[in-house]
Amino acid sequence: MNKNLYSHLKKYHHKVYPMHMPGHKGGRYRFIEDAYTIDVTEVPGTDHLYQASGILKESMDHIAKMYGTKKSIFLVNGSTMGIISVIGGIHEAEDTVLVARNCHQSVYHGITLFKLKPLYIYPEVTQFGLVGGIDPRKVEEALIANPKILSFIMTSPTYEGFISDVETIAKICHRYNVMLIVDEAHGAHLPFSKSLPDSAVNLGADIVIHSMHKTLPTFTQSALLHLNLEKETERKVLKMLQMLQTSSPSYVMMAQMDMCIRQLMHQEKLWTSHSKNLEKVNNSLIKMKSIRSLSQYRNIGEGIVAKDPYKHVLLFEKSNITGHDFNQILRKDYNIQLELSSKIHALGFFSIADRKSDLISYARAIKAIDKKLKPLIKPLKVAHCFDKNEKVLEPYEAFSQKSERIPISQGLDRIAAGMITPYPPGIPMVVPGEKITKGLIQQIHKWEEEGLEILGYEENKVDVIL
C-alpha cells in the first residue's frame, strides 16, 4: 500500500535534521499551534488584502513601520509573485530593463510575460568559483551607455550569502533616474538585528522583495513586498499584484508573518545570543585539514561587501571528495540534510530555529567527516561556468516561436526556446532567445553526472526554436 504524502513528509523531520529552508526547521520554532483555527476567508472582521481597511491594514502598516518603508504588503505565493508583479507594474511592453544575470528564474518569467528587453550585467566570480556580487562600476557604465533603461533588477544576498554594495548601486541608479529593484529573498532576516549586515530596505532600494520562509520561521511561500515609490507607481504595482496573486490569500501565512515580525524583529538580546552560537560553530571549524568553512567574507574586487552569517558555505578544493559526496555522507551517517551541494562546495542554512545543541551536533559531524579525509597535495582549480551567451532574440520573441525538442548533443548553436536551469538555486544558465554553446552542453553533462536536477532538460533533450 502506498504511503500518503502527509505521513511521508511528517516522518522526514523525525529522521532528518534540516540545514535547509524553510526557516522554522520542521516546526522547531513556531508561532501557531493550531493553524486550522485561524484559516478563514474574507468575512466581516477579517478584512480584504487588496483593499485593506481593518486588521490587515493595521498589520501591514505596522510591518512598514518596522522595516522603515512607505508600503509593505503580504505575499502568499512566494517572492516569485512579488517579483513578477513589480516587473509588470512599473514597465510597459518593449521597455529596456537592466538585469543582473544571476537573478532567479522568476525575473526572466516576468521579463518574458511583459515583453521587456533585458540588458545583462554579469556578476563577478569568486576565487572559489562561486557567483559573487555586482560591481557598481558596471552598473554605471550600462546606464550611461543605455539611457532608455528604466530599472535595474539585482539579487543580494546571493544563494551563498554574498552581499553586493547595494548602497552605492542605489545612488548610481537614482543619479540616472532608474529604479532599483532588489530581490532580497535570501536576506529576509537581515533587518531583524543590528548585528547582521544591512538590508536593502535601509540602503536606498526602491523595491525590495523578502522571502520570509527561507531564513525565518514561517511557512513556505510566505513573503513580503516593500515599496518606496511615488503613489501612482505604487498603485500600478499593487493593481498588478491583485491580478496575479491568488484571490484567496492564506490568513494562516499572513498571521504567521505578522507574529514573526512582532516577536522577533529588533530583539537584539535573542539575536546576539544566537549569533554567538553561530560564531562558536564557525570557530570550531577553522582548523579542519581538508574542508574549508567560509563564515565571513568580503572582497570588493568580487563585488562583495559582506557575507550573511546564516549561510554556511563549505569548500572542497583541498579535499579528495566533492560537495555532493559530503552531503551524502552527512545525510547517511549523521541524518543531516544540507540545502545544496555541488562539485566544489556545499551549503547549509542556519536560522533562529537552530538550537545550540543542534548547531554543536552539526559542527561535530563536519569535523568527524573531515578527520577521515585525505587532503590534496595540489588543490583543485575551480571555475564557475557562467558563459556570456549570445542573445539572438528577446525572451518574449523566443517564447512565441514554434519549437522542437532535440537531444542536447544536437543543440550546438541552436537558439533556446526555454530556460535551462540547475535547481537549486534556480538561476538559468540559458534564457529563451540565447544560443546554446559548447560550454553549456559540457556543463549540462557534468551536472547530470553529479545528479543535479536541471529544469528545462529532460530525457537528454532541450527545447530549441525551429
C-alpha positions, 0 to 999 in steps of 0.5 A: 500500500502506498504511503500518503504524502502527509505521513511521508513528509511528517516522518522526514523531520523525525529522521532528518535534521534540516540545514535547509529552508524553510526557516522554522526547521520542521516546526522547531520554532513556531508561532501557531499551534493550531493553524486550522483555527485561524484559516478563514476567508474574507468575512466581516472582521477579517478584512480584504488584502487588496483593499485593506481597511481593518486588521490587515491594514493595521498589520501591514502598516505596522510591518512598514513601520518596522522595516522603515518603508512607505508600503509593505504588503503580504505575499502568499505565493512566494517572492516569485509573485512579488517579483513578477508583479513589480516587473509588470507594474512599473514597465510597459511592453518593449521597455529596456530593463537592466538585469543582473544575470544571476537573478532567479528564474522568476525575473526572466518569467516576468521579463518574458510575460511583459515583453521587456528587453533585458540588458545583462550585467554579469556578476563577478566570480569568486576565487572559489568559483562561486557567483559573487556580487555586482560591481557598481562600476558596471552598473554605471557604465550600462546606464550611461551607455543605455539611457532608455533603461528604466530599472535595474533588477539585482539579487543580494544576498546571493544563494551563498550569502554574498552581499553586493554594495547595494548602497552605492548601486542605489545612488548610481541608479537614482543619479540616472533616474532608474529604479532599483529593484532588489530581490532580497529573498535570501536576506529576509532576516537581515533587518531583524538585528543590528548585528547582521549586515544591512538590508536593502530596505535601509540602503536606498532600494526602491523595491525590495522583495523578502522571502520570509520562509527561507531564513525565518520561521514561517511557512513556505511561500510566505513573503513580503513586498516593500515599496518606496515609490511615488503613489501612482507607481505604487498603485500600478504595482499593487493593481498588478499584484491583485491580478496575479496573486491568488484571490484567496490569500492564506490568513494562516501565512499572513498571521504567521508573518505578522507574529514573526515580525512582532516577536522577533524583529529588533530583539537584539538580546535573542539575536546576539545570543544566537549569533554567538552560537553561530560564531562558536560553530564557525570557530570550531571549524577553522582548523579542519585539514581538508574542508574549508568553512567560509563564515565571513567574507568580503572582497570588493574586487568580487563585488562583495561587501559582506557575507550573511552569517546564516549561510554556511558555505563549505569548500572542497578544493583541498579535499579528495571528495566533492560537495555532493559526496559530503552531503551524502555522507552527512545525510547517511551517517549523521541524518543531516540534510544540507540545502545544496551541494555541488562539485566544489562546495556545499551549503547549509542554512542556519536560522533562529530555529537552530538550537545550540545543541543542534548547531554543536551536533552539526559542527561535530559531524563536519569535523568527524567527516573531515578527520577521515579525509585525505587532503590534496597535495595540489588543490583543485582549480575551480571555475564557475561556468557562467558563459556570456551567451549570445542573445539572438532574440528577446525572451518574449520573441523566443517564447512565441516561436514554434519549437522542437525538442532535440537531444542536447548533443544536437543543440550546438548553436541552436537558439533556446526556446526555454530556460535551462536551469540547475535547481537549486538555486534556480538561476538559468544558465540559458534564457529563451532567445540565447544560443546554446554553446559548447560550454553549456552542453559540457556543463549540462553533462557534468551536472547530470553526472553529479545528479543535479536536477536541471529544469528545462532538460529532460530525457537528454533533450532541450527545447530549441526554436525551429 
